[in-house]
Amino acid sequence: MGASAAAEMEGLSQRCPLLPAAQGCPRAGRAALLLVVTLSLLMYPVLRSLTLQLHSAITGSYISGSHSIAFINCLNEQIAKDIARAIMDKKLAAYVNILPKSSALYFWEGELEESTEILLLVKTRTSKIGELSNYVRSIHPFEIPETISLPIDQGNPLYLKWLEESVPQD
């Protein structure tokens, strides 16, 4: 063994002091493997999303969950119309249904309450739900406005394409 090889083995045994110099240092290999596995797990959602988007672009198919329907309860019809118009003006939705009065039972501050409310059905991109919820909280008269959503799994492809084109991406 030459002087440079011996020096290299000496350096290796200093980095991995518990192993004889002839075995090499498996720590670097394990660390690299751990890094690859960790990055793969962290990147999976991004890679899956990109794959689905590519498949959708090539085939023209709908990606389940790309759009959602948000439910927002309002005290009366005027408030419902004002909130619906404000949502549409900010382009946070493609379509808002204003459903007529419905009865509601709920607990508020430990007491059973009963009221009549107007329900908004807001069709939008799933990626806009957080922004929509924050905006509704800022303009809604309720202390804790109801804004919940469900993803759209399937539907008329032409309608879903229109919905996508009507709501700007982030």
Chimera marker file (.cmm) of the C-alpha trace (Angstrom):
<marker_set name="trace">
<marker id="1" x="0.000" y="0.000" z="0.000" r="1" g="1" b="0" radius="0.5"/>
<marker id="2" x="1.401" y="3.399" z="-1.000" r="1" g="1" b="0" radius="0.5"/>
<marker id="3" x="1.831" y="6.309" z="1.350" r="1" g="1" b="0" radius="0.5"/>
<marker id="4" x="-1.217" y="8.178" z="-0.018" r="1" g="1" b="0" radius="0.5"/>
<marker id="5" x="-3.466" y="5.106" z="0.277" r="1" g="1" b="0" radius="0.5"/>
<marker id="6" x="-2.294" y="4.546" z="3.833" r="1" g="1" b="0" radius="0.5"/>
<marker id="7" x="-2.993" y="8.177" z="4.665" r="1" g="1" b="0" radius="0.5"/>
<marker id="8" x="-6.469" y="7.879" z="3.138" r="1" g="1" b="0" radius="0.5"/>
<marker id="9" x="-7.210" y="4.731" z="5.178" r="1" g="1" b="0" radius="0.5"/>
<marker id="10" x="-5.919" y="6.477" z="8.289" r="1" g="1" b="0" radius="0.5"/>
<marker id="11" x="-8.283" y="9.402" z="7.588" r="1" g="1" b="0" radius="0.5"/>
<marker id="12" x="-11.169" y="6.980" z="7.042" r="1" g="1" b="0" radius="0.5"/>
<marker id="13" x="-10.501" y="5.186" z="10.317" r="1" g="1" b="0" radius="0.5"/>
<marker id="14" x="-10.482" y="8.554" z="12.083" r="1" g="1" b="0" radius="0.5"/>
<marker id="15" x="-13.957" y="9.364" z="10.683" r="1" g="1" b="0" radius="0.5"/>
<marker id="16" x="-15.245" y="5.906" z="11.646" r="1" g="1" b="0" radius="0.5"/>
<marker id="17" x="-13.192" y="5.112" z="14.769" r="1" g="1" b="0" radius="0.5"/>
<marker id="18" x="-15.146" y="1.999" z="15.796" r="1" g="1" b="0" radius="0.5"/>
<marker id="19" x="-14.448" y="0.112" z="12.569" r="1" g="1" b="0" radius="0.5"/>
<marker id="20" x="-11.180" y="-1.278" z="11.307" r="1" g="1" b="0" radius="0.5"/>
<marker id="21" x="-9.785" y="0.765" z="8.426" r="1" g="1" b="0" radius="0.5"/>
<marker id="22" x="-10.192" y="-2.139" z="5.998" r="1" g="1" b="0" radius="0.5"/>
<marker id="23" x="-14.013" y="-2.169" z="6.304" r="1" g="1" b="0" radius="0.5"/>
<marker id="24" x="-14.569" y="1.419" z="5.162" r="1" g="1" b="0" radius="0.5"/>
<marker id="25" x="-17.161" y="3.772" z="6.644" r="1" g="1" b="0" radius="0.5"/>
<marker id="26" x="-20.784" y="2.678" z="6.162" r="1" g="1" b="0" radius="0.5"/>
<marker id="27" x="-22.119" y="5.862" z="7.791" r="1" g="1" b="0" radius="0.5"/>
<marker id="28" x="-21.900" y="7.832" z="4.557" r="1" g="1" b="0" radius="0.5"/>
<marker id="29" x="-23.861" y="5.142" z="2.690" r="1" g="1" b="0" radius="0.5"/>
<marker id="30" x="-26.500" y="4.940" z="5.383" r="1" g="1" b="0" radius="0.5"/>
<marker id="31" x="-26.807" y="8.711" z="5.540" r="1" g="1" b="0" radius="0.5"/>
<marker id="32" x="-27.227" y="8.922" z="1.770" r="1" g="1" b="0" radius="0.5"/>
<marker id="33" x="-29.859" y="6.174" z="1.816" r="1" g="1" b="0" radius="0.5"/>
<marker id="34" x="-31.693" y="7.872" z="4.681" r="1" g="1" b="0" radius="0.5"/>
<marker id="35" x="-31.573" y="11.182" z="2.799" r="1" g="1" b="0" radius="0.5"/>
<marker id="36" x="-32.964" y="9.597" z="-0.386" r="1" g="1" b="0" radius="0.5"/>
<marker id="37" x="-35.789" y="7.851" z="1.500" r="1" g="1" b="0" radius="0.5"/>
<marker id="38" x="-36.664" y="11.012" z="3.446" r="1" g="1" b="0" radius="0.5"/>
<marker id="39" x="-36.699" y="13.196" z="0.336" r="1" g="1" b="0" radius="0.5"/>
<marker id="40" x="-38.784" y="10.606" z="-1.523" r="1" g="1" b="0" radius="0.5"/>
<marker id="41" x="-41.387" y="10.595" z="1.239" r="1" g="1" b="0" radius="0.5"/>
<marker id="42" x="-41.462" y="14.389" z="1.428" r="1" g="1" b="0" radius="0.5"/>
<marker id="43" x="-41.660" y="14.801" z="-2.344" r="1" g="1" b="0" radius="0.5"/>
<marker id="44" x="-44.358" y="12.154" z="-2.890" r="1" g="1" b="0" radius="0.5"/>
<marker id="45" x="-47.353" y="14.540" z="-2.619" r="1" g="1" b="0" radius="0.5"/>
<marker id="46" x="-45.723" y="17.022" z="-5.003" r="1" g="1" b="0" radius="0.5"/>
<marker id="47" x="-44.728" y="14.332" z="-7.500" r="1" g="1" b="0" radius="0.5"/>
<marker id="48" x="-48.197" y="12.737" z="-7.307" r="1" g="1" b="0" radius="0.5"/>
<marker id="49" x="-49.857" y="16.095" z="-7.915" r="1" g="1" b="0" radius="0.5"/>
<marker id="50" x="-47.618" y="16.841" z="-10.880" r="1" g="1" b="0" radius="0.5"/>
<marker id="51" x="-48.267" y="13.378" z="-12.328" r="1" g="1" b="0" radius="0.5"/>
<marker id="52" x="-52.042" y="13.822" z="-11.986" r="1" g="1" b="0" radius="0.5"/>
<marker id="53" x="-51.882" y="17.270" z="-13.589" r="1" g="1" b="0" radius="0.5"/>
<marker id="54" x="-49.817" y="15.931" z="-16.475" r="1" g="1" b="0" radius="0.5"/>
<marker id="55" x="-52.241" y="13.020" z="-16.946" r="1" g="1" b="0" radius="0.5"/>
<marker id="56" x="-55.168" y="15.433" z="-16.849" r="1" g="1" b="0" radius="0.5"/>
<marker id="57" x="-53.546" y="17.746" z="-19.398" r="1" g="1" b="0" radius="0.5"/>
<marker id="58" x="-52.821" y="14.879" z="-21.790" r="1" g="1" b="0" radius="0.5"/>
<marker id="59" x="-56.126" y="13.026" z="-21.464" r="1" g="1" b="0" radius="0.5"/>
<marker id="60" x="-58.438" y="15.938" z="-20.643" r="1" g="1" b="0" radius="0.5"/>
<marker id="61" x="-59.734" y="14.082" z="-17.576" r="1" g="1" b="0" radius="0.5"/>
<marker id="62" x="-60.823" y="15.707" z="-14.311" r="1" g="1" b="0" radius="0.5"/>
<marker id="63" x="-58.620" y="15.458" z="-11.227" r="1" g="1" b="0" radius="0.5"/>
<marker id="64" x="-60.870" y="14.452" z="-8.337" r="1" g="1" b="0" radius="0.5"/>
<marker id="65" x="-60.854" y="17.044" z="-5.563" r="1" g="1" b="0" radius="0.5"/>
<marker id="66" x="-59.520" y="19.921" z="-7.690" r="1" g="1" b="0" radius="0.5"/>
<marker id="67" x="-62.689" y="21.848" z="-6.943" r="1" g="1" b="0" radius="0.5"/>
<marker id="68" x="-64.881" y="22.117" z="-3.868" r="1" g="1" b="0" radius="0.5"/>
<marker id="69" x="-68.278" y="23.273" z="-2.717" r="1" g="1" b="0" radius="0.5"/>
<marker id="70" x="-68.186" y="25.540" z="0.330" r="1" g="1" b="0" radius="0.5"/>
<marker id="71" x="-71.200" y="25.959" z="2.598" r="1" g="1" b="0" radius="0.5"/>
<marker id="72" x="-71.744" y="29.336" z="4.236" r="1" g="1" b="0" radius="0.5"/>
<marker id="73" x="-74.760" y="30.134" z="6.438" r="1" g="1" b="0" radius="0.5"/>
<marker id="74" x="-76.116" y="33.674" z="6.588" r="1" g="1" b="0" radius="0.5"/>
<marker id="75" x="-78.596" y="35.371" z="8.899" r="1" g="1" b="0" radius="0.5"/>
<marker id="76" x="-80.898" y="36.667" z="6.150" r="1" g="1" b="0" radius="0.5"/>
<marker id="77" x="-81.259" y="36.980" z="2.393" r="1" g="1" b="0" radius="0.5"/>
<marker id="78" x="-79.715" y="40.456" z="2.141" r="1" g="1" b="0" radius="0.5"/>
<marker id="79" x="-76.572" y="39.403" z="4.007" r="1" g="1" b="0" radius="0.5"/>
<marker id="80" x="-76.399" y="36.263" z="1.842" r="1" g="1" b="0" radius="0.5"/>
<marker id="81" x="-76.618" y="38.338" z="-1.362" r="1" g="1" b="0" radius="0.5"/>
<marker id="82" x="-74.013" y="40.810" z="-0.107" r="1" g="1" b="0" radius="0.5"/>
<marker id="83" x="-71.567" y="38.052" z="0.813" r="1" g="1" b="0" radius="0.5"/>
<marker id="84" x="-72.209" y="36.167" z="-2.437" r="1" g="1" b="0" radius="0.5"/>
<marker id="85" x="-71.581" y="39.304" z="-4.509" r="1" g="1" b="0" radius="0.5"/>
<marker id="86" x="-68.419" y="40.121" z="-2.535" r="1" g="1" b="0" radius="0.5"/>
<marker id="87" x="-67.115" y="36.567" z="-3.132" r="1" g="1" b="0" radius="0.5"/>
<marker id="88" x="-67.836" y="36.873" z="-6.850" r="1" g="1" b="0" radius="0.5"/>
<marker id="89" x="-66.275" y="40.370" z="-7.067" r="1" g="1" b="0" radius="0.5"/>
<marker id="90" x="-63.037" y="38.976" z="-5.599" r="1" g="1" b="0" radius="0.5"/>
<marker id="91" x="-63.194" y="36.058" z="-8.078" r="1" g="1" b="0" radius="0.5"/>
<marker id="92" x="-63.057" y="33.538" z="-5.251" r="1" g="1" b="0" radius="0.5"/>
<marker id="93" x="-65.771" y="31.420" z="-6.870" r="1" g="1" b="0" radius="0.5"/>
<marker id="94" x="-67.281" y="30.562" z="-10.219" r="1" g="1" b="0" radius="0.5"/>
<marker id="95" x="-70.821" y="30.172" z="-8.947" r="1" g="1" b="0" radius="0.5"/>
<marker id="96" x="-72.809" y="30.833" z="-5.774" r="1" g="1" b="0" radius="0.5"/>
<marker id="97" x="-76.251" y="29.405" z="-5.077" r="1" g="1" b="0" radius="0.5"/>
<marker id="98" x="-78.392" y="31.225" z="-2.530" r="1" g="1" b="0" radius="0.5"/>
<marker id="99" x="-80.737" y="28.644" z="-1.062" r="1" g="1" b="0" radius="0.5"/>
<marker id="100" x="-83.956" y="29.723" z="0.669" r="1" g="1" b="0" radius="0.5"/>
<marker id="101" x="-84.561" y="29.756" z="4.386" r="1" g="1" b="0" radius="0.5"/>
<marker id="102" x="-83.741" y="26.669" z="6.382" r="1" g="1" b="0" radius="0.5"/>
<marker id="103" x="-84.227" y="25.917" z="10.054" r="1" g="1" b="0" radius="0.5"/>
<marker id="104" x="-81.135" y="25.377" z="12.150" r="1" g="1" b="0" radius="0.5"/>
<marker id="105" x="-80.587" y="23.937" z="15.609" r="1" g="1" b="0" radius="0.5"/>
<marker id="106" x="-77.219" y="24.385" z="17.300" r="1" g="1" b="0" radius="0.5"/>
<marker id="107" x="-75.528" y="24.914" z="20.614" r="1" g="1" b="0" radius="0.5"/>
<marker id="108" x="-74.190" y="28.401" z="21.288" r="1" g="1" b="0" radius="0.5"/>
<marker id="109" x="-72.523" y="29.247" z="24.580" r="1" g="1" b="0" radius="0.5"/>
<marker id="110" x="-74.003" y="26.113" z="26.152" r="1" g="1" b="0" radius="0.5"/>
<marker id="111" x="-77.598" y="26.835" z="25.132" r="1" g="1" b="0" radius="0.5"/>
<marker id="112" x="-79.646" y="25.139" z="22.432" r="1" g="1" b="0" radius="0.5"/>
<marker id="113" x="-80.534" y="27.743" z="19.821" r="1" g="1" b="0" radius="0.5"/>
<marker id="114" x="-82.975" y="27.654" z="16.914" r="1" g="1" b="0" radius="0.5"/>
<marker id="115" x="-82.836" y="30.025" z="13.958" r="1" g="1" b="0" radius="0.5"/>
<marker id="116" x="-83.668" y="30.492" z="10.320" r="1" g="1" b="0" radius="0.5"/>
<marker id="117" x="-80.715" y="30.890" z="7.973" r="1" g="1" b="0" radius="0.5"/>
<marker id="118" x="-79.916" y="31.268" z="4.287" r="1" g="1" b="0" radius="0.5"/>
<marker id="119" x="-77.366" y="28.830" z="2.853" r="1" g="1" b="0" radius="0.5"/>
<marker id="120" x="-74.761" y="29.740" z="0.243" r="1" g="1" b="0" radius="0.5"/>
<marker id="121" x="-73.302" y="26.957" z="-1.901" r="1" g="1" b="0" radius="0.5"/>
<marker id="122" x="-70.019" y="28.278" z="-3.286" r="1" g="1" b="0" radius="0.5"/>
<marker id="123" x="-68.316" y="26.410" z="-6.146" r="1" g="1" b="0" radius="0.5"/>
<marker id="124" x="-64.607" y="27.133" z="-6.376" r="1" g="1" b="0" radius="0.5"/>
<marker id="125" x="-61.120" y="25.685" z="-6.701" r="1" g="1" b="0" radius="0.5"/>
<marker id="126" x="-60.048" y="23.669" z="-3.681" r="1" g="1" b="0" radius="0.5"/>
<marker id="127" x="-56.883" y="25.785" z="-3.569" r="1" g="1" b="0" radius="0.5"/>
<marker id="128" x="-59.063" y="28.868" z="-2.923" r="1" g="1" b="0" radius="0.5"/>
<marker id="129" x="-60.878" y="27.491" z="0.152" r="1" g="1" b="0" radius="0.5"/>
<marker id="130" x="-58.430" y="28.983" z="2.674" r="1" g="1" b="0" radius="0.5"/>
<marker id="131" x="-58.584" y="32.421" z="1.057" r="1" g="1" b="0" radius="0.5"/>
<marker id="132" x="-62.381" y="32.165" z="0.776" r="1" g="1" b="0" radius="0.5"/>
<marker id="133" x="-62.732" y="31.217" z="4.449" r="1" g="1" b="0" radius="0.5"/>
<marker id="134" x="-60.483" y="34.083" z="5.591" r="1" g="1" b="0" radius="0.5"/>
<marker id="135" x="-62.382" y="36.568" z="3.439" r="1" g="1" b="0" radius="0.5"/>
<marker id="136" x="-65.785" y="35.402" z="4.687" r="1" g="1" b="0" radius="0.5"/>
<marker id="137" x="-64.590" y="35.728" z="8.305" r="1" g="1" b="0" radius="0.5"/>
<marker id="138" x="-63.567" y="39.312" z="7.594" r="1" g="1" b="0" radius="0.5"/>
<marker id="139" x="-66.972" y="40.378" z="6.193" r="1" g="1" b="0" radius="0.5"/>
<marker id="140" x="-69.510" y="38.055" z="7.868" r="1" g="1" b="0" radius="0.5"/>
<marker id="141" x="-71.576" y="39.461" z="10.768" r="1" g="1" b="0" radius="0.5"/>
<marker id="142" x="-71.477" y="36.181" z="12.737" r="1" g="1" b="0" radius="0.5"/>
<marker id="143" x="-68.810" y="35.923" z="15.438" r="1" g="1" b="0" radius="0.5"/>
<marker id="144" x="-67.876" y="32.477" z="14.088" r="1" g="1" b="0" radius="0.5"/>
<marker id="145" x="-69.244" y="32.122" z="10.546" r="1" g="1" b="0" radius="0.5"/>
<marker id="146" x="-69.733" y="28.635" z="9.176" r="1" g="1" b="0" radius="0.5"/>
<marker id="147" x="-67.476" y="28.026" z="6.212" r="1" g="1" b="0" radius="0.5"/>
<marker id="148" x="-66.961" y="24.344" z="5.496" r="1" g="1" b="0" radius="0.5"/>
<marker id="149" x="-66.214" y="22.609" z="2.238" r="1" g="1" b="0" radius="0.5"/>
<marker id="150" x="-66.367" y="19.271" z="0.503" r="1" g="1" b="0" radius="0.5"/>
<marker id="151" x="-64.263" y="18.270" z="-2.500" r="1" g="1" b="0" radius="0.5"/>
<marker id="152" x="-66.001" y="17.588" z="-5.798" r="1" g="1" b="0" radius="0.5"/>
<marker id="153" x="-65.221" y="14.005" z="-6.745" r="1" g="1" b="0" radius="0.5"/>
<marker id="154" x="-66.948" y="13.842" z="-10.139" r="1" g="1" b="0" radius="0.5"/>
<marker id="155" x="-69.321" y="15.803" z="-12.321" r="1" g="1" b="0" radius="0.5"/>
<marker id="156" x="-70.172" y="17.009" z="-15.798" r="1" g="1" b="0" radius="0.5"/>
<marker id="157" x="-66.732" y="17.430" z="-17.441" r="1" g="1" b="0" radius="0.5"/>
<marker id="158" x="-67.845" y="20.523" z="-19.350" r="1" g="1" b="0" radius="0.5"/>
<marker id="159" x="-69.140" y="22.175" z="-16.164" r="1" g="1" b="0" radius="0.5"/>
<marker id="160" x="-65.960" y="21.327" z="-14.260" r="1" g="1" b="0" radius="0.5"/>
<marker id="161" x="-63.857" y="22.742" z="-17.104" r="1" g="1" b="0" radius="0.5"/>
<marker id="162" x="-65.941" y="25.953" z="-17.033" r="1" g="1" b="0" radius="0.5"/>
<marker id="163" x="-65.529" y="26.142" z="-13.243" r="1" g="1" b="0" radius="0.5"/>
<marker id="164" x="-61.751" y="25.813" z="-13.622" r="1" g="1" b="0" radius="0.5"/>
<marker id="165" x="-61.624" y="28.521" z="-16.274" r="1" g="1" b="0" radius="0.5"/>
<marker id="166" x="-63.811" y="30.872" z="-14.209" r="1" g="1" b="0" radius="0.5"/>
<marker id="167" x="-61.706" y="30.960" z="-11.038" r="1" g="1" b="0" radius="0.5"/>
<marker id="168" x="-58.145" y="32.242" z="-11.465" r="1" g="1" b="0" radius="0.5"/>
<marker id="169" x="-55.369" y="30.019" z="-10.161" r="1" g="1" b="0" radius="0.5"/>
<marker id="170" x="-53.277" y="31.083" z="-7.189" r="1" g="1" b="0" radius="0.5"/>
<link id1="1" id2="2" r="1" g="1" b="0" radius="0.2"/>
<link id1="2" id2="3" r="1" g="1" b="0" radius="0.2"/>
<link id1="3" id2="4" r="1" g="1" b="0" radius="0.2"/>
<link id1="4" id2="5" r="1" g="1" b="0" radius="0.2"/>
<link id1="5" id2="6" r="1" g="1" b="0" radius="0.2"/>
<link id1="6" id2="7" r="1" g="1" b="0" radius="0.2"/>
<link id1="7" id2="8" r="1" g="1" b="0" radius="0.2"/>
<link id1="8" id2="9" r="1" g="1" b="0" radius="0.2"/>
<link id1="9" id2="10" r="1" g="1" b="0" radius="0.2"/>
<link id1="10" id2="11" r="1" g="1" b="0" radius="0.2"/>
<link id1="11" id2="12" r="1" g="1" b="0" radius="0.2"/>
<link id1="12" id2="13" r="1" g="1" b="0" radius="0.2"/>
<link id1="13" id2="14" r="1" g="1" b="0" radius="0.2"/>
<link id1="14" id2="15" r="1" g="1" b="0" radius="0.2"/>
<link id1="15" id2="16" r="1" g="1" b="0" radius="0.2"/>
<link id1="16" id2="17" r="1" g="1" b="0" radius="0.2"/>
<link id1="17" id2="18" r="1" g="1" b="0" radius="0.2"/>
<link id1="18" id2="19" r="1" g="1" b="0" radius="0.2"/>
<link id1="19" id2="20" r="1" g="1" b="0" radius="0.2"/>
<link id1="20" id2="21" r="1" g="1" b="0" radius="0.2"/>
<link id1="21" id2="22" r="1" g="1" b="0" radius="0.2"/>
<link id1="22" id2="23" r="1" g="1" b="0" radius="0.2"/>
<link id1="23" id2="24" r="1" g="1" b="0" radius="0.2"/>
<link id1="24" id2="25" r="1" g="1" b="0" radius="0.2"/>
<link id1="25" id2="26" r="1" g="1" b="0" radius="0.2"/>
<link id1="26" id2="27" r="1" g="1" b="0" radius="0.2"/>
<link id1="27" id2="28" r="1" g="1" b="0" radius="0.2"/>
<link id1="28" id2="29" r="1" g="1" b="0" radius="0.2"/>
<link id1="29" id2="30" r="1" g="1" b="0" radius="0.2"/>
<link id1="30" id2="31" r="1" g="1" b="0" radius="0.2"/>
<link id1="31" id2="32" r="1" g="1" b="0" radius="0.2"/>
<link id1="32" id2="33" r="1" g="1" b="0" radius="0.2"/>
<link id1="33" id2="34" r="1" g="1" b="0" radius="0.2"/>
<link id1="34" id2="35" r="1" g="1" b="0" radius="0.2"/>
<link id1="35" id2="36" r="1" g="1" b="0" radius="0.2"/>
<link id1="36" id2="37" r="1" g="1" b="0" radius="0.2"/>
<link id1="37" id2="38" r="1" g="1" b="0" radius="0.2"/>
<link id1="38" id2="39" r="1" g="1" b="0" radius="0.2"/>
<link id1="39" id2="40" r="1" g="1" b="0" radius="0.2"/>
<link id1="40" id2="41" r="1" g="1" b="0" radius="0.2"/>
<link id1="41" id2="42" r="1" g="1" b="0" radius="0.2"/>
<link id1="42" id2="43" r="1" g="1" b="0" radius="0.2"/>
<link id1="43" id2="44" r="1" g="1" b="0" radius="0.2"/>
<link id1="44" id2="45" r="1" g="1" b="0" radius="0.2"/>
<link id1="45" id2="46" r="1" g="1" b="0" radius="0.2"/>
<link id1="46" id2="47" r="1" g="1" b="0" radius="0.2"/>
<link id1="47" id2="48" r="1" g="1" b="0" radius="0.2"/>
<link id1="48" id2="49" r="1" g="1" b="0" radius="0.2"/>
<link id1="49" id2="50" r="1" g="1" b="0" radius="0.2"/>
<link id1="50" id2="51" r="1" g="1" b="0" radius="0.2"/>
<link id1="51" id2="52" r="1" g="1" b="0" radius="0.2"/>
<link id1="52" id2="53" r="1" g="1" b="0" radius="0.2"/>
<link id1="53" id2="54" r="1" g="1" b="0" radius="0.2"/>
<link id1="54" id2="55" r="1" g="1" b="0" radius="0.2"/>
<link id1="55" id2="56" r="1" g="1" b="0" radius="0.2"/>
<link id1="56" id2="57" r="1" g="1" b="0" radius="0.2"/>
<link id1="57" id2="58" r="1" g="1" b="0" radius="0.2"/>
<link id1="58" id2="59" r="1" g="1" b="0" radius="0.2"/>
<link id1="59" id2="60" r="1" g="1" b="0" radius="0.2"/>
<link id1="60" id2="61" r="1" g="1" b="0" radius="0.2"/>
<link id1="61" id2="62" r="1" g="1" b="0" radius="0.2"/>
<link id1="62" id2="63" r="1" g="1" b="0" radius="0.2"/>
<link id1="63" id2="64" r="1" g="1" b="0" radius="0.2"/>
<link id1="64" id2="65" r="1" g="1" b="0" radius="0.2"/>
<link id1="65" id2="66" r="1" g="1" b="0" radius="0.2"/>
<link id1="66" id2="67" r="1" g="1" b="0" radius="0.2"/>
<link id1="67" id2="68" r="1" g="1" b="0" radius="0.2"/>
<link id1="68" id2="69" r="1" g="1" b="0" radius="0.2"/>
<link id1="69" id2="70" r="1" g="1" b="0" radius="0.2"/>
<link id1="70" id2="71" r="1" g="1" b="0" radius="0.2"/>
<link id1="71" id2="72" r="1" g="1" b="0" radius="0.2"/>
<link id1="72" id2="73" r="1" g="1" b="0" radius="0.2"/>
<link id1="73" id2="74" r="1" g="1" b="0" radius="0.2"/>
<link id1="74" id2="75" r="1" g="1" b="0" radius="0.2"/>
<link id1="75" id2="76" r="1" g="1" b="0" radius="0.2"/>
<link id1="76" id2="77" r="1" g="1" b="0" radius="0.2"/>
<link id1="77" id2="78" r="1" g="1" b="0" radius="0.2"/>
<link id1="78" id2="79" r="1" g="1" b="0" radius="0.2"/>
<link id1="79" id2="80" r="1" g="1" b="0" radius="0.2"/>
<link id1="80" id2="81" r="1" g="1" b="0" radius="0.2"/>
<link id1="81" id2="82" r="1" g="1" b="0" radius="0.2"/>
<link id1="82" id2="83" r="1" g="1" b="0" radius="0.2"/>
<link id1="83" id2="84" r="1" g="1" b="0" radius="0.2"/>
<link id1="84" id2="85" r="1" g="1" b="0" radius="0.2"/>
<link id1="85" id2="86" r="1" g="1" b="0" radius="0.2"/>
<link id1="86" id2="87" r="1" g="1" b="0" radius="0.2"/>
<link id1="87" id2="88" r="1" g="1" b="0" radius="0.2"/>
<link id1="88" id2="89" r="1" g="1" b="0" radius="0.2"/>
<link id1="89" id2="90" r="1" g="1" b="0" radius="0.2"/>
<link id1="90" id2="91" r="1" g="1" b="0" radius="0.2"/>
<link id1="91" id2="92" r="1" g="1" b="0" radius="0.2"/>
<link id1="92" id2="93" r="1" g="1" b="0" radius="0.2"/>
<link id1="93" id2="94" r="1" g="1" b="0" radius="0.2"/>
<link id1="94" id2="95" r="1" g="1" b="0" radius="0.2"/>
<link id1="95" id2="96" r="1" g="1" b="0" radius="0.2"/>
<link id1="96" id2="97" r="1" g="1" b="0" radius="0.2"/>
<link id1="97" id2="98" r="1" g="1" b="0" radius="0.2"/>
<link id1="98" id2="99" r="1" g="1" b="0" radius="0.2"/>
<link id1="99" id2="100" r="1" g="1" b="0" radius="0.2"/>
<link id1="100" id2="101" r="1" g="1" b="0" radius="0.2"/>
<link id1="101" id2="102" r="1" g="1" b="0" radius="0.2"/>
<link id1="102" id2="103" r="1" g="1" b="0" radius="0.2"/>
<link id1="103" id2="104" r="1" g="1" b="0" radius="0.2"/>
<link id1="104" id2="105" r="1" g="1" b="0" radius="0.2"/>
<link id1="105" id2="106" r="1" g="1" b="0" radius="0.2"/>
<link id1="106" id2="107" r="1" g="1" b="0" radius="0.2"/>
<link id1="107" id2="108" r="1" g="1" b="0" radius="0.2"/>
<link id1="108" id2="109" r="1" g="1" b="0" radius="0.2"/>
<link id1="109" id2="110" r="1" g="1" b="0" radius="0.2"/>
<link id1="110" id2="111" r="1" g="1" b="0" radius="0.2"/>
<link id1="111" id2="112" r="1" g="1" b="0" radius="0.2"/>
<link id1="112" id2="113" r="1" g="1" b="0" radius="0.2"/>
<link id1="113" id2="114" r="1" g="1" b="0" radius="0.2"/>
<link id1="114" id2="115" r="1" g="1" b="0" radius="0.2"/>
<link id1="115" id2="116" r="1" g="1" b="0" radius="0.2"/>
<link id1="116" id2="117" r="1" g="1" b="0" radius="0.2"/>
<link id1="117" id2="118" r="1" g="1" b="0" radius="0.2"/>
<link id1="118" id2="119" r="1" g="1" b="0" radius="0.2"/>
<link id1="119" id2="120" r="1" g="1" b="0" radius="0.2"/>
<link id1="120" id2="121" r="1" g="1" b="0" radius="0.2"/>
<link id1="121" id2="122" r="1" g="1" b="0" radius="0.2"/>
<link id1="122" id2="123" r="1" g="1" b="0" radius="0.2"/>
<link id1="123" id2="124" r="1" g="1" b="0" radius="0.2"/>
<link id1="124" id2="125" r="1" g="1" b="0" radius="0.2"/>
<link id1="125" id2="126" r="1" g="1" b="0" radius="0.2"/>
<link id1="126" id2="127" r="1" g="1" b="0" radius="0.2"/>
<link id1="127" id2="128" r="1" g="1" b="0" radius="0.2"/>
<link id1="128" id2="129" r="1" g="1" b="0" radius="0.2"/>
<link id1="129" id2="130" r="1" g="1" b="0" radius="0.2"/>
<link id1="130" id2="131" r="1" g="1" b="0" radius="0.2"/>
<link id1="131" id2="132" r="1" g="1" b="0" radius="0.2"/>
<link id1="132" id2="133" r="1" g="1" b="0" radius="0.2"/>
<link id1="133" id2="134" r="1" g="1" b="0" radius="0.2"/>
<link id1="134" id2="135" r="1" g="1" b="0" radius="0.2"/>
<link id1="135" id2="136" r="1" g="1" b="0" radius="0.2"/>
<link id1="136" id2="137" r="1" g="1" b="0" radius="0.2"/>
<link id1="137" id2="138" r="1" g="1" b="0" radius="0.2"/>
<link id1="138" id2="139" r="1" g="1" b="0" radius="0.2"/>
<link id1="139" id2="140" r="1" g="1" b="0" radius="0.2"/>
<link id1="140" id2="141" r="1" g="1" b="0" radius="0.2"/>
<link id1="141" id2="142" r="1" g="1" b="0" radius="0.2"/>
<link id1="142" id2="143" r="1" g="1" b="0" radius="0.2"/>
<link id1="143" id2="144" r="1" g="1" b="0" radius="0.2"/>
<link id1="144" id2="145" r="1" g="1" b="0" radius="0.2"/>
<link id1="145" id2="146" r="1" g="1" b="0" radius="0.2"/>
<link id1="146" id2="147" r="1" g="1" b="0" radius="0.2"/>
<link id1="147" id2="148" r="1" g="1" b="0" radius="0.2"/>
<link id1="148" id2="149" r="1" g="1" b="0" radius="0.2"/>
<link id1="149" id2="150" r="1" g="1" b="0" radius="0.2"/>
<link id1="150" id2="151" r="1" g="1" b="0" radius="0.2"/>
<link id1="151" id2="152" r="1" g="1" b="0" radius="0.2"/>
<link id1="152" id2="153" r="1" g="1" b="0" radius="0.2"/>
<link id1="153" id2="154" r="1" g="1" b="0" radius="0.2"/>
<link id1="154" id2="155" r="1" g="1" b="0" radius="0.2"/>
<link id1="155" id2="156" r="1" g="1" b="0" radius="0.2"/>
<link id1="156" id2="157" r="1" g="1" b="0" radius="0.2"/>
<link id1="157" id2="158" r="1" g="1" b="0" radius="0.2"/>
<link id1="158" id2="159" r="1" g="1" b="0" radius="0.2"/>
<link id1="159" id2="160" r="1" g="1" b="0" radius="0.2"/>
<link id1="160" id2="161" r="1" g="1" b="0" radius="0.2"/>
<link id1="161" id2="162" r="1" g="1" b="0" radius="0.2"/>
<link id1="162" id2="163" r="1" g="1" b="0" radius="0.2"/>
<link id1="163" id2="164" r="1" g="1" b="0" radius="0.2"/>
<link id1="164" id2="165" r="1" g="1" b="0" radius="0.2"/>
<link id1="165" id2="166" r="1" g="1" b="0" radius="0.2"/>
<link id1="166" id2="167" r="1" g="1" b="0" radius="0.2"/>
<link id1="167" id2="168" r="1" g="1" b="0" radius="0.2"/>
<link id1="168" id2="169" r="1" g="1" b="0" radius="0.2"/>
<link id1="169" id2="170" r="1" g="1" b="0" radius="0.2"/>
</marker_set>
